Amino acid sequence: METTVYGTIYFMDKTKLTLRWPRQAGNDPIEIASTVKKALESDRIMAEVEGRLLIIPVRNVKYIEISPAPPKLPKGVLLGAEIMG
């Protein structure tokens, strides 16, 4: 069964953009962690949306929320954290 992923990009100007897409990296934990690591190191976010290419410079992004989180994350990611306020 294909997993749908939701992502919200919060911009520095307080606007946001929410996207939905099918999980991309497959089921291999090493491939998933590698894909997440590459995304974290990139200077832009790129997404194909309804036949259009969106290129979003990361310097304009405050933070990104992805749900559900990938099943395998690279080293250095805090696990089990909670937002307290």
N, CA, C and O atoms as CSV, one atom per row, in Angstrom:
chain,resi,resn,atom,element,x,y,z
A,1,MET,N,N,0.836,-1.187,0.000
A,1,MET,CA,C,0.000,0.000,0.000
A,1,MET,C,C,0.881,1.252,0.000
A,1,MET,O,O,1.833,1.346,0.775
A,2,GLU,N,N,0.568,2.188,-0.851
A,2,GLU,CA,C,1.343,3.410,-0.975
A,2,GLU,C,C,1.027,4.373,0.167
A,2,GLU,O,O,-0.139,4.622,0.469
A,3,THR,N,N,2.074,4.914,0.801
A,3,THR,CA,C,1.903,5.866,1.886
A,3,THR,C,C,1.862,7.279,1.333
A,3,THR,O,O,2.721,7.667,0.541
A,4,THR,N,N,0.865,8.047,1.748
A,4,THR,CA,C,0.784,9.461,1.384
A,4,THR,C,C,1.510,10.262,2.448
A,4,THR,O,O,1.315,10.051,3.645
A,5,VAL,N,N,2.349,11.184,1.996
A,5,VAL,CA,C,3.123,12.041,2.890
A,5,VAL,C,C,2.611,13.468,2.737
A,5,VAL,O,O,2.291,13.904,1.631
A,6,TYR,N,N,2.536,14.182,3.833
A,6,TYR,CA,C,2.132,15.585,3.826
A,6,TYR,C,C,3.305,16.415,4.320
A,6,TYR,O,O,3.983,16.042,5.277
A,7,GLY,N,N,3.536,17.536,3.665
A,7,GLY,CA,C,4.606,18.431,4.084
A,7,GLY,C,C,4.115,19.861,4.068
A,7,GLY,O,O,3.466,20.297,3.117
A,8,THR,N,N,4.425,20.588,5.122
A,8,THR,CA,C,4.097,22.010,5.182
A,8,THR,C,C,5.399,22.776,5.292
A,8,THR,O,O,6.210,22.522,6.183
A,9,ILE,N,N,5.595,23.717,4.379
A,9,ILE,CA,C,6.771,24.575,4.380
A,9,ILE,C,C,6.344,25.916,4.962
A,9,ILE,O,O,5.461,26.582,4.422
A,10,TYR,N,N,6.974,26.307,6.062
A,10,TYR,CA,C,6.684,27.580,6.716
A,10,TYR,C,C,7.765,28.575,6.296
A,10,TYR,O,O,8.956,28.334,6.494
A,11,PHE,N,N,7.338,29.690,5.716
A,11,PHE,CA,C,8.270,30.675,5.188
A,11,PHE,C,C,8.560,31.776,6.193
A,11,PHE,O,O,7.811,31.983,7.148
A,12,MET,N,N,9.656,32.474,5.961
A,12,MET,CA,C,10.082,33.554,6.851
A,12,MET,C,C,9.051,34.690,6.917
A,12,MET,O,O,8.973,35.386,7.929
A,13,ASP,N,N,8.262,34.886,5.857
A,13,ASP,CA,C,7.256,35.955,5.851
A,13,ASP,C,C,5.933,35.510,6.488
A,13,ASP,O,O,4.920,36.197,6.355
A,14,LYS,N,N,5.941,34.365,7.177
A,14,LYS,CA,C,4.807,33.803,7.922
A,14,LYS,C,C,3.723,33.173,7.041
A,14,LYS,O,O,2.646,32.841,7.535
A,15,THR,N,N,3.995,33.007,5.744
A,15,THR,CA,C,3.078,32.257,4.893
A,15,THR,C,C,3.492,30.792,4.932
A,15,THR,O,O,4.560,30.460,5.447
A,16,LYS,N,N,2.655,29.920,4.391
A,16,LYS,CA,C,2.992,28.501,4.367
A,16,LYS,C,C,2.432,27.863,3.104
A,16,LYS,O,O,1.502,28.382,2.487
A,17,LEU,N,N,3.011,26.736,2.735
A,17,LEU,CA,C,2.599,25.972,1.569
A,17,LEU,C,C,2.538,24.512,1.998
A,17,LEU,O,O,3.525,23.972,2.498
A,18,THR,N,N,1.384,23.865,1.807
A,18,THR,CA,C,1.229,22.457,2.158
A,18,THR,C,C,1.136,21.633,0.880
A,18,THR,O,O,0.377,21.957,-0.033
A,19,LEU,N,N,1.921,20.565,0.835
A,19,LEU,CA,C,1.951,19.656,-0.305
A,19,LEU,C,C,1.611,18.245,0.150
A,19,LEU,O,O,1.760,17.908,1.324
A,20,ARG,N,N,1.151,17.422,-0.789
A,20,ARG,CA,C,0.868,16.003,-0.532
A,20,ARG,C,C,1.515,15.221,-1.667
A,20,ARG,O,O,1.436,15.624,-2.827
A,21,TRP,N,N,2.164,14.086,-1.329
A,21,TRP,CA,C,2.809,13.271,-2.355
A,21,TRP,C,C,2.929,11.829,-1.871
A,21,TRP,O,O,2.867,11.574,-0.668
A,22,PRO,N,N,3.100,10.880,-2.800
A,22,PRO,CA,C,3.335,9.492,-2.396
A,22,PRO,C,C,4.772,9.347,-1.880
A,22,PRO,O,O,5.685,9.999,-2.386
A,23,ARG,N,N,4.965,8.493,-0.875
A,23,ARG,CA,C,6.318,8.264,-0.336
A,23,ARG,C,C,7.248,7.939,-1.491
A,23,ARG,O,O,6.896,7.146,-2.364
A,24,GLN,N,N,8.438,8.546,-1.509
A,24,GLN,CA,C,9.347,8.474,-2.644
A,24,GLN,C,C,10.460,7.442,-2.509
A,24,GLN,O,O,10.843,6.846,-3.516
A,25,ALA,N,N,10.988,7.206,-1.338
A,25,ALA,CA,C,12.250,6.478,-1.188
A,25,ALA,C,C,12.103,4.963,-1.113
A,25,ALA,O,O,13.109,4.269,-0.972
A,26,GLY,N,N,10.907,4.431,-1.199
A,26,GLY,CA,C,10.754,2.986,-1.126
A,26,GLY,C,C,10.811,2.476,0.301
A,26,GLY,O,O,10.465,3.191,1.242
A,27,ASN,N,N,11.253,1.227,0.456
A,27,ASN,CA,C,11.245,0.589,1.784
A,27,ASN,C,C,12.634,0.326,2.352
A,27,ASN,O,O,12.752,-0.113,3.496
A,28,ASP,N,N,13.684,0.582,1.582
A,28,ASP,CA,C,15.047,0.318,2.036
A,28,ASP,C,C,15.474,1.390,3.039
A,28,ASP,O,O,15.581,2.559,2.667
A,29,PRO,N,N,15.721,1.025,4.298
A,29,PRO,CA,C,16.076,2.015,5.326
A,29,PRO,C,C,17.312,2.843,4.981
A,29,PRO,O,O,17.367,4.027,5.311
A,30,ILE,N,N,18.293,2.246,4.330
A,30,ILE,CA,C,19.508,2.981,3.968
A,30,ILE,C,C,19.196,4.025,2.899
A,30,ILE,O,O,19.691,5.150,2.962
A,31,GLU,N,N,18.376,3.651,1.922
A,31,GLU,CA,C,17.983,4.591,0.867
A,31,GLU,C,C,17.149,5.735,1.436
A,31,GLU,O,O,17.326,6.887,1.041
A,32,ILE,N,N,16.246,5.427,2.358
A,32,ILE,CA,C,15.414,6.454,2.986
A,32,ILE,C,C,16.280,7.447,3.742
A,32,ILE,O,O,16.129,8.656,3.571
A,33,ALA,N,N,17.196,6.946,4.585
A,33,ALA,CA,C,18.072,7.825,5.364
A,33,ALA,C,C,18.945,8.681,4.448
A,33,ALA,O,O,19.163,9.860,4.726
A,34,SER,N,N,19.445,8.099,3.361
A,34,SER,CA,C,20.277,8.837,2.408
A,34,SER,C,C,19.480,9.950,1.736
A,34,SER,O,O,19.986,11.060,1.570
A,35,THR,N,N,18.241,9.663,1.349
A,35,THR,CA,C,17.385,10.668,0.707
A,35,THR,C,C,17.091,11.818,1.665
A,35,THR,O,O,17.129,12.981,1.264
A,36,VAL,N,N,16.801,11.505,2.920
A,36,VAL,CA,C,16.540,12.551,3.923
A,36,VAL,C,C,17.790,13.399,4.128
A,36,VAL,O,O,17.698,14.625,4.198
A,37,LYS,N,N,18.945,12.771,4.225
A,37,LYS,CA,C,20.201,13.500,4.417
A,37,LYS,C,C,20.457,14.459,3.250
A,37,LYS,O,O,20.842,15.607,3.471
A,38,LYS,N,N,20.249,14.004,2.021
A,38,LYS,CA,C,20.436,14.869,0.849
A,38,LYS,C,C,19.488,16.068,0.907
A,38,LYS,O,O,19.885,17.191,0.595
A,39,ALA,N,N,18.238,15.832,1.307
A,39,ALA,CA,C,17.260,16.922,1.398
A,39,ALA,C,C,17.686,17.948,2.446
A,39,ALA,O,O,17.536,19.152,2.236
A,40,LEU,N,N,18.216,17.473,3.571
A,40,LEU,CA,C,18.644,18.384,4.633
A,40,LEU,C,C,19.841,19.233,4.215
A,40,LEU,O,O,20.008,20.350,4.706
A,41,GLU,N,N,20.664,18.721,3.326
A,41,GLU,CA,C,21.877,19.421,2.888
A,41,GLU,C,C,21.647,20.325,1.678
A,41,GLU,O,O,22.544,21.079,1.302
A,42,SER,N,N,20.488,20.266,1.072
A,42,SER,CA,C,20.217,21.016,-0.152
A,42,SER,C,C,19.945,22.491,0.144
A,42,SER,O,O,19.514,22.846,1.241
A,43,ASP,N,N,20.205,23.348,-0.854
A,43,ASP,CA,C,19.920,24.774,-0.702
A,43,ASP,C,C,18.584,25.159,-1.334
A,43,ASP,O,O,18.236,26.338,-1.399
A,44,ARG,N,N,17.835,24.148,-1.802
A,44,ARG,CA,C,16.521,24.418,-2.385
A,44,ARG,C,C,15.635,23.180,-2.257
A,44,ARG,O,O,16.119,22.055,-2.130
A,45,ILE,N,N,14.349,23.417,-2.293
A,45,ILE,CA,C,13.346,22.352,-2.300
A,45,ILE,C,C,12.731,22.374,-3.693
A,45,ILE,O,O,12.334,23.429,-4.189
A,46,MET,N,N,12.656,21.212,-4.315
A,46,MET,CA,C,12.056,21.149,-5.646
A,46,MET,C,C,10.928,20.132,-5.622
A,46,MET,O,O,11.078,19.038,-5.077
A,47,ALA,N,N,9.794,20.499,-6.217
A,47,ALA,CA,C,8.640,19.601,-6.265
A,47,ALA,C,C,7.918,19.789,-7.599
A,47,ALA,O,O,7.729,20.910,-8.071
A,48,GLU,N,N,7.525,18.674,-8.185
A,48,GLU,CA,C,6.671,18.716,-9.372
A,48,GLU,C,C,5.237,18.708,-8.866
A,48,GLU,O,O,4.827,17.792,-8.153
A,49,VAL,N,N,4.484,19.726,-9.234
A,49,VAL,CA,C,3.107,19.885,-8.770
A,49,VAL,C,C,2.212,20.124,-9.986
A,49,VAL,O,O,2.287,21.170,-10.630
A,50,GLU,N,N,1.364,19.139,-10.287
A,50,GLU,CA,C,0.392,19.272,-11.377
A,50,GLU,C,C,1.039,19.751,-12.679
A,50,GLU,O,O,0.512,20.633,-13.356
A,51,GLY,N,N,2.197,19.154,-13.022
A,51,GLY,CA,C,2.873,19.491,-14.262
A,51,GLY,C,C,3.746,20.728,-14.207
A,51,GLY,O,O,4.320,21.122,-15.222
A,52,ARG,N,N,3.858,21.347,-13.047
A,52,ARG,CA,C,4.706,22.528,-12.871
A,52,ARG,C,C,5.847,22.180,-11.934
A,52,ARG,O,O,5.676,21.339,-11.051
A,53,LEU,N,N,7.003,22.800,-12.098
A,53,LEU,CA,C,8.143,22.600,-11.211
A,53,LEU,C,C,8.242,23.778,-10.258
A,53,LEU,O,O,8.375,24.923,-10.689
A,54,LEU,N,N,8.178,23.497,-8.957
A,54,LEU,CA,C,8.387,24.534,-7.945
A,54,LEU,C,C,9.826,24.416,-7.450
A,54,LEU,O,O,10.282,23.325,-7.108
A,55,ILE,N,N,10.531,25.530,-7.413
A,55,ILE,CA,C,11.877,25.590,-6.856
A,55,ILE,C,C,11.832,26.623,-5.743
A,55,ILE,O,O,11.592,27.804,-5.993
A,56,ILE,N,N,12.064,26.177,-4.516
A,56,ILE,CA,C,11.929,27.037,-3.343
A,56,ILE,C,C,13.297,27.168,-2.680
A,56,ILE,O,O,13.819,26.178,-2.169
A,57,PRO,N,N,13.896,28.370,-2.672
A,57,PRO,CA,C,15.183,28.553,-1.990
A,57,PRO,C,C,15.023,28.349,-0.476
A,57,PRO,O,O,14.128,28.929,0.139
A,58,VAL,N,N,15.874,27.545,0.106
A,58,VAL,CA,C,15.779,27.234,1.537
A,58,VAL,C,C,16.009,28.487,2.393
A,58,VAL,O,O,15.527,28.555,3.524
A,59,ARG,N,N,16.732,29.465,1.873
A,59,ARG,CA,C,16.989,30.682,2.666
A,59,ARG,C,C,15.691,31.412,3.007
A,59,ARG,O,O,15.674,32.230,3.927
A,60,ASN,N,N,14.594,31.131,2.278
A,60,ASN,CA,C,13.291,31.746,2.550
A,60,ASN,C,C,12.422,30.908,3.482
A,60,ASN,O,O,11.294,31.293,3.789
A,61,VAL,N,N,12.941,29.758,3.936
A,61,VAL,CA,C,12.152,28.812,4.721
A,61,VAL,C,C,12.531,28.911,6.198
A,61,VAL,O,O,13.709,28.896,6.556
A,62,LYS,N,N,11.512,29.012,7.042
A,62,LYS,CA,C,11.730,29.013,8.490
A,62,LYS,C,C,11.888,27.577,8.981
A,62,LYS,O,O,12.856,27.260,9.672
A,63,TYR,N,N,10.933,26.701,8.623
A,63,TYR,CA,C,11.050,25.275,8.923
A,63,TYR,C,C,10.070,24.493,8.073
A,63,TYR,O,O,9.170,25.054,7.448
A,64,ILE,N,N,10.267,23.177,8.066
A,64,ILE,CA,C,9.435,22.272,7.273
A,64,ILE,C,C,8.923,21.173,8.188
A,64,ILE,O,O,9.674,20.632,8.999
A,65,GLU,N,N,7.659,20.848,8.059
A,65,GLU,CA,C,7.042,19.766,8.832
A,65,GLU,C,C,6.618,18.671,7.864
A,65,GLU,O,O,5.893,18.941,6.906
A,66,ILE,N,N,7.062,17.433,8.102
A,66,ILE,CA,C,6.733,16.289,7.259
A,66,ILE,C,C,5.991,15.264,8.109
A,66,ILE,O,O,6.426,14.941,9.214
A,67,SER,N,N,4.864,14.748,7.593
A,67,SER,CA,C,4.079,13.766,8.334
A,67,SER,C,C,3.520,12.718,7.381
A,67,SER,O,O,2.943,13.084,6.357
A,68,PRO,N,N,3.665,11.451,7.673
A,68,PRO,CA,C,4.428,10.904,8.786
A,68,PRO,C,C,5.928,11.021,8.517
A,68,PRO,O,O,6.363,11.121,7.370
A,69,ALA,N,N,6.701,11.007,9.591
A,69,ALA,CA,C,8.158,11.056,9.454
A,69,ALA,C,C,8.635,9.810,8.720
A,69,ALA,O,O,8.017,8.752,8.843
A,70,PRO,N,N,9.722,9.914,7.960
A,70,PRO,CA,C,10.268,8.721,7.318
A,70,PRO,C,C,10.581,7.648,8.362
A,70,PRO,O,O,10.959,7.972,9.488
A,71,PRO,N,N,10.426,6.379,7.998
A,71,PRO,CA,C,10.670,5.304,8.972
A,71,PRO,C,C,12.129,5.168,9.384
A,71,PRO,O,O,12.411,4.570,10.423
A,72,LYS,N,N,13.052,5.696,8.614
A,72,LYS,CA,C,14.474,5.656,8.952
A,72,LYS,C,C,15.030,7.050,8.753
A,72,LYS,O,O,14.857,7.649,7.692
A,73,LEU,N,N,15.702,7.574,9.779
A,73,LEU,CA,C,16.244,8.927,9.723
A,73,LEU,C,C,17.763,8.877,9.872
A,73,LEU,O,O,18.291,7.951,10.487
A,74,PRO,N,N,18.477,9.869,9.312
A,74,PRO,CA,C,19.932,9.867,9.436
A,74,PRO,C,C,20.369,10.180,10.859
A,74,PRO,O,O,19.593,10.716,11.651
A,75,LYS,N,N,21.616,9.843,11.180
A,75,LYS,CA,C,22.176,10.171,12.490
A,75,LYS,C,C,22.106,11.668,12.710
A,75,LYS,O,O,22.234,12.446,11.765
A,76,GLY,N,N,21.906,12.068,13.943
A,76,GLY,CA,C,21.843,13.482,14.285
A,76,GLY,C,C,20.434,14.026,14.399
A,76,GLY,O,O,20.248,15.151,14.863
A,77,VAL,N,N,19.427,13.253,13.984
A,77,VAL,CA,C,18.039,13.694,14.105
A,77,VAL,C,C,17.539,13.298,15.494
A,77,VAL,O,O,17.648,12.134,15.881
A,78,LEU,N,N,16.992,14.259,16.248
A,78,LEU,CA,C,16.417,13.948,17.555
A,78,LEU,C,C,15.195,13.067,17.372
A,78,LEU,O,O,14.326,13.373,16.555
A,79,LEU,N,N,15.117,11.988,18.116
A,79,LEU,CA,C,13.988,11.063,18.024
A,79,LEU,C,C,13.115,11.176,19.263
A,79,LEU,O,O,13.628,11.384,20.363
A,80,GLY,N,N,11.813,11.043,19.102
A,80,GLY,CA,C,10.898,11.032,20.228
A,80,GLY,C,C,10.674,12.392,20.881
A,80,GLY,O,O,10.212,12.453,22.021
A,81,ALA,N,N,10.990,13.476,20.192
A,81,ALA,CA,C,10.820,14.815,20.769
A,81,ALA,C,C,9.349,15.202,20.832
A,81,ALA,O,O,8.528,14.664,20.090
A,82,GLU,N,N,9.019,16.134,21.718
A,82,GLU,CA,C,7.661,16.672,21.851
A,82,GLU,C,C,7.713,18.179,21.843
A,82,GLU,O,O,8.628,18.772,22.415
A,83,ILE,N,N,6.733,18.818,21.196
A,83,ILE,CA,C,6.608,20.274,21.255
A,83,ILE,C,C,5.895,20.612,22.547
A,83,ILE,O,O,4.823,20.074,22.823
A,84,MET,N,N,6.467,21.484,23.334
A,84,MET,CA,C,5.949,21.778,24.667
A,84,MET,C,C,5.153,23.081,24.735
A,84,MET,O,O,4.538,23.354,25.766
A,85,GLY,N,N,5.139,23.872,23.709
A,85,GLY,CA,C,4.388,25.115,23.827
A,85,GLY,C,C,4.231,25.874,22.576
A,85,GLY,O,O,3.611,26.938,22.572
